[in-house]
Amino acid sequence: MVRLLPPMPPVVFARFENPADANGYVQVLKLLMPGVKFLIFFDLDQ
């Protein structure tokens, strides 16, 4: 999970084992911080 903080570089602040956990976490973060942008990246090479 990456938080976008322009003009600073993106900050990786969470890692998850499966996409469902990451999506659930994003939904909670959107409720707590509605104006903040987050990105989810998946590492498929593992």
C-alpha positions as CSV (number, residue, x, y, z in Angstrom):
1,M,0.0,0.0,0.0
2,V,1.4,3.4,-1.0
3,R,0.4,6.8,0.1
4,L,0.9,9.7,-2.3
5,L,2.3,12.8,-0.7
6,P,3.1,15.3,-3.4
7,P,5.7,16.7,-3.9
8,M,7.5,14.0,-1.8
9,P,8.2,10.5,-3.1
10,P,5.5,7.9,-2.4
11,V,5.6,6.2,1.0
12,V,5.1,2.4,1.3
13,F,3.3,1.9,4.6
14,A,1.6,-1.5,4.5
15,R,2.1,-4.9,2.8
16,F,-0.6,-7.6,2.5
17,E,-0.6,-11.3,1.6
18,N,-3.7,-11.2,-0.6
19,P,-5.6,-8.5,-2.6
20,A,-8.8,-8.8,-0.5
21,D,-7.0,-7.7,2.6
22,A,-5.5,-4.7,0.8
23,N,-8.8,-3.7,-0.6
24,G,-10.5,-3.9,2.8
25,Y,-7.8,-1.8,4.3
26,V,-8.2,0.9,1.6
27,Q,-12.0,1.0,2.3
28,V,-11.3,1.7,6.0
29,L,-8.7,4.3,5.2
30,K,-11.1,6.1,2.8
31,L,-13.6,6.4,5.7
32,L,-11.0,7.7,8.1
33,M,-9.1,10.0,5.6
34,P,-11.5,10.8,2.7
35,G,-9.2,13.3,1.0
36,V,-6.1,11.2,0.9
37,K,-5.0,9.2,-2.2
38,F,-3.6,5.7,-1.9
39,L,-2.4,3.1,-4.4
40,I,-2.3,-0.6,-4.2
41,F,0.5,-2.4,-6.0
42,F,0.7,-6.2,-6.5
43,D,4.0,-8.0,-6.8
44,L,3.2,-11.0,-9.0
45,D,6.7,-12.4,-9.2
46,Q,6.7,-13.9,-5.7
